[in-house]
Amino acid sequence: MIETATHDGRGIAAVSGKKVFVAGALPGETVEFIRRKSRRNFDEAELLQVIEASEDRIEAKCEAFGRCGGCSLQHVSDDYQRSIKAQTLKDNLERIGKVEPGVWLQPMTGPIWGYRRRARLAVKDVPAKGRVLVGFREKHAPFITDMHRCEVLAPPVDSLIDALSEMIAALSIRARLPQIEVAIAENGIALVFRVLDPPSDADRAHLIAFGVLHELRIYLQPGGLDSLELIQPETCEESLHYTLPEFDLRVDFEPIDFVQVNSEINQRMVHFAVEQLNVGPDNRVLDLFCGIGNFSLPLARRAGTVLGVEGEKSLVERAGENARKNGLDNAEFRVADLSKIDGSEAWLRAGWDRVLLDPARSGAAELVARMPLIRPERIVYVSCHPGTLARDAGILVHEHGYQLESAGIIDMFPHTAHVESIAVFTRKQVSL
């Protein structure tokens, strides 16, 4: 009998006094499983059969579900998924941060299928199967899932898995091509093939023909980020881009740049962040972890001044170009390693009354520690890890005089265990 469950869709059973985590099992179910990993305090298991199903269980849409490690929650409804994620955020804020928001926000929702415009597909030539596998890693093993389509990838890439497999199988370097980066823009689709050996002329011809047939931009990446080579078409007059119509913005990006994977959710998230920062011509906004300007540019449409700070030089350059192309002369960008700031940086003390934080999974501990130097009136924190958000929220509230005004989940990755969220902080007014 499954007693409880984790946020990533693993049911928890107690067997002979030891916890067993069963992927895909739901609370209240009676199941058959096989142990895959044994650890000191718990075991991990694979679900073999549901003997008595929960009322919350539904039929998964994807044929590869249960084997593929990309999705873990297709067996429950989207409402149930969101309730799990909302509870995870609530538990983390209470347990780690010892905080509770004044208002719990309704989940930010959007499309649940065909939404993913950025992905990294693994590639492996497997002679025993007689084919090249293209897809995501398996759930219980470091192998690539034998799959034929992906229900969460945006079209037309969702149905190109088999075509990619067949094309790569014809290459002389099929065993030396470990991954494909997928980037889907509003004006085109790019595939970046990571190659460990130089492709032959015949290989290039195969790749180019594939790009022509499916109307794709084809890139080779033999080395680091600066080694990209466009081979189909020969030249592109227009950069890949997405738009933020509410702010009359076009955001250009390169196929390996970070962009939010869910276009519709991103538009709603940007709208909410700008609205909650409540910016006007007199406000000065600091956008930390700014990337290519996803938040900086729309903020600059409303605020007096915006400074975006990011650790990756190429992204900062792209953000500056995007500002210029959109006619924004009140947005500036600079390179800084935000994990190593020490408080001596002059830009920290330049008088910012609004702060936007959008860090990686590790959170923004170093910046939160310096928040008394900035003293913004409002902070919007966009998070991809509820644990680090909770940690940072606790510091802001208990040590730096802020209150957690509101918080809620962003359903950026339906059917997966990723918990994205957003929180709004305001500085407490001191009574004299």
N, C-alpha and C positions, 0 to 999 in steps of 0.2 A: 504493500500500500504506500502510495506517495503522500507524504504528509504536507510538505510545503514546496516552494519553488524559488529559484533565483531569478534575477531580472533578465538573464540571458536564456531563459527557457529550459533550464535544467531542473527536473523534479528532484526532491530530496527524500530518500527513504532511510530508515534506520534498520540495519540488518546486523543482528548479533552485537548490538551496542555500537556499531560503527556507521557513520553517515556514508551514504552512497549517492552520488550526483548522477542522475540519469537524464541525458540530453533528450529533450522532446517530450518528457513525461509531465503531466499536470497534477496539481493537488487533487486528492480524492480518487485517483485512478489506481487500478490494479494492473500491473504490467509485468512482463518478462523482460529481463535484460541480461547483458553479458558484461562483466567487468573488463575494462580496457587498460586502466592504470590503477595501481595500488600505491597509496601514499600512507604516511604515518597515521594521520588523523582522519582520512577519508579516502574513498575510492571513486574513480570516474568510470561510468558505464555507458554502453550503447543500448538504446531501446530496441528490442527485438519484436515485441508484440504487445498491443494494448488489449488486455483481457476485459476490463471494465472501463469504459471511456467516460471522461468528464463531459458535462453538458457544454463546456466552453470549447471543446475540441471541434475543429473544422477540417475539411479536406485541403491539404496544401496544393497550391496551383502548380508549383514547379516539380517536374519529374525527378530532379536531382535533390530535392529537399530531403534532409536526413543524412545525406552523404556529403553534400557541399557545405563548406564552412562559411560561405558568404551570408546565408540567412539562417536564423535560429528560431524564428517565431511565426513562420507561415502556418503553423497548425492551430493558431488561435486568431480570433477576429482582430481587426485593426483597433477597435475600441478596447479590447482586452489588452492588446500590446501597449497602448498608451497608458492604461491604468497601471500596468507593471512598471513602466518607466517613470510615471509620476510618483509612484510609491517609492521607487529607488531614489529619486531626487529628494523626496520628503525625508526618508530615512537617513540619507547622508547629511542633509542640513541639520537634522536634529542630533544625530550621533556624533558627527565630527565637528561641526561648527557651533553646535548648541544654539541654533538660531531658527526662527520661523518667520516667514514673510507676513507682512500685514495683509496681503492679498495673494491668493493662489490664482495664477493666470490659467485660462482655458488653454489646452494644448494647441499649438500652432500646427495646423494640418494642411495637407496638400495631396497630390497624386500618390498612390501607393504602389503602382506598377509602372514600369517603363520610365522611371524618374531619374535614373542615375546617369549623369552626363560626364562623369570622371570615374575612371576605374583603372586598375592595374591587373591585367590578365597574365597568369603564369602559363608557360609553354614547356612541354616535355615530349621528346620523341620516345615512345614506348614500343619497341619492336614486338614485345610479347602480346600487345593488343593490336598490333598491325596498323597503328595510326599515331599521329601526333595529337597529344591532348592539349586543349586550350581551355582555360577556365580558372576557377578559384580553387584554393587548397581544400582538401578534404577536412571534415570535421574532426575525425579521430586519428588521422595519420598525416604525415608531411608530404602526401602525394597530391597530384592534381586530379580533381574530380573529372570523371569521364562523363561529360555533359554535352548537350547538343544545342541548347539555347539558354538564355538567361532572362527571366521574367522581370528583373529589376533594372537591367540595362536599358537605356533609352534606344528607341529604334533609329536607324536600322541595325545597329550593332547587336541588339538582342538576338537577332536571327542569323548572325554571321559566324557563329562558332564553328560549325561544320565546314563552311567555306574557307575560313582561316586555317583550319586543320589540314584540309586538302592542299591548299596553296603552299603552306610551310613544308608539308611532306615532300613537295617537289623540289625543295631547295637543297643545295649541296651542304649548306650550313644549318640544316634543320636541327642538329644536335647542339648547336652553338647559338641558339636564339632563345634565351630564357624567359623573356617577358615582352608584353605589349602594353604601352600606355594608351588609353582611350581618352580622347577629349572631344566632346560634342558641343559645338557652338551654334549660335542661331544662323550663322552663315556658312557652316561647313563642318566636316568631321575629319579629325586627324587621328591616325594611328602611328605611334612611335615604336619601331621595332628595335629592341636592345639587342645588339649583335656583339658576340665575343670574338668572332673572326670576320675578316672582310668578305662580303658577298661577292660571288663571281659575277661576270657580266650577265650570264644566264639567270642568276638569282635576281639581279636588279631588274631584268626584263619581266620576271614573274611578279615581283612586287609592284612594279609600275603598272602592269596589265591588270592586276587585282584592283589597284587604286582607280584606274580608268573605268573598269567594269562597274564598280560600286560607288563611283563618284566620291572618292576619299583622298585626303591629303596624306601622303606616305612619307614618313621620316625614318632615317636611320640614326641610331645613337650608339656609336662604338665606344664612347668613353663617358666623361662627365657631362654636366649640364650644358657646357659650352660646345659640345661635339655634335649637336644636332645637324643633320643634313637633309634638306628637303629634296626628294627625288621625284615626286609626283604631286602636282605638276612641276615644271621646271622652275617657275616663279609664281608667287602669289601677290597680287596687287593689294589685297585686303587682308588684314590680320584677322584671326579668329576673334570673335567678340560675343558678348551678351549685352542686353540692354536693361536699364532700369527706367521704364517709361514714366513712372510717377515723377522722376527727377530730371527727365529729358537727358539721360546719360547713355553713352555707349562705352563699355569697358572692354578694351582690347587685352588679349592675353596670348601667351605662347602655349603650345600643347603640353608642356610639362610644368606650367605654373599651377599653383594651388588656386582652385576656384571651388566654391561651395557646390556640392554634387547635385543638389535639387533646386532647379531654377525657380519654380513657383514658391517654394518655401523661402528661398533666399530673398525674393522680392518682399514677402510679408515680414521677414525678419528685419530687413533693412528699414522698412516703413516703421515698424514698431520701435526699433532702436532710436531712430531720428525723432520720432514722436515723444518717446520717453525722456530723451535728453532735453527736449523742450528748448531748442536752440533758436536764436534770433540774431539779427545783425550785430548786437552788442556782445555776443558770446564768443569765447575763445575755446576751441575744442582740441583735445589731445587724443589722437587715435593710436593706440599702442597695439603692435602686431598688425600693422595696417595692410600688409600684403600689397596687392596691385591697386588698392583704393576702393574696395567694395563698400566700405562705410565712409571713408574719408571724402569721396567725391560727392555723394548725396548730402553729407553734412555740410560741405562747402557751399551747396546751393542755398542753405538757410543761415549758416553762421557767418560771423565776421571774419574769423581766421581759423584755419585748421592746420595742425601739424601731424603728419603721419610718421610713425617710427617703426622700422622693420629691420630685422637682422640680415636679410638676404639682399645683397646689393642689386641683383638683377630685378627683383620685385620692386624695389624702391625706384629704380630707373623707369620701370613700366608704369608705376603709379604717377610719376612726374609727367610722363608722356601722355597718360590718360587725362590728367588735369589740363594740360595744354590743349589737347585735341578737343576737349569739352569747354574750352574758353574760361577755365577757372583760374584766376590769378590770386586767389586768397587761400590756396592750398599749397603747402610745402611738404617735402618729404626728406627724411634723413635716415642713414644707416646707423644702427646701434645694436649691440648684443644685449637684449633686454634681460638676459639671465645673469648679467655681470655688472649691472649698474651699481654704483656705490653712493649715490646722492650728491656727488660733486658736479654732475652734468648741468650745465647752465640752462639747457632747454627744459629741465624739470621745474625750474623756478621762474619760468617766463610768464606766469600769471594765467593759468588755465582754470576755467570755472566748470568745464565739462570734460569727462574722460570716458572713452570707449575702450574696453578691454576685450580682445578676441584671441586668447592665447591657445597654444597647443595643449595636449593632454596634461602636461606637467604643471599647467596653471600659471599664475602670475605672482608667485610669492615675493620675488625681489621687488616688484613694483608696488605691491600692496604694502610692503614694509616701508616704502618711501612716500606713501600717500600723504602723510602729514606735511611733506615739503610742497606738495602740489595743492592740497586743500580744495579739491573741486566741490561744487555744490551738489552735483549729480554724477553718478557713475552707472553706466550700463555695462554689464559683464556678460559676454556671450561665451558659453562653455561647451566643451566636448567631453568633459569628464566630471561627473557629479561629485566625486571625492575631492578633487582639487578646488572646485568651486566652493564646496562646503568649508574646506580649510581656510580659503582666502576670505570667505564671508565672515567666518568667526573672528578673524583678525580685524577686519574692517568694523565690525559691530562692537566687539568687546574691547578693542584696544585703540581704535582711531575715531570713535565717536560718530559712526554712521548707523543708520537704521536700514534694514532690509525691507524696502517698500513693497516689492512684489517679486514673484519668481514663478517659473513654469517651464514645461518641456517644449522643445521644438522637435516635431516628428520629421527630422531631416532624412533618416534612414529607416523607413518602414520595413518590417520583417526581420530586422537585425537587432542585436543587443545594444547598439550604440545609443547612449542617452545624451542628447544635446539639450541644452537648456539656456535660459536667459534670466538674468536677475537685475533688478533696479535698486540702487542704493542712493539715499539722500543724507546729507550731513545734518546732524541734529543741531537745532538752534540752542544756543547757550543763553539762559536767562540771567540777567544781571540783578 
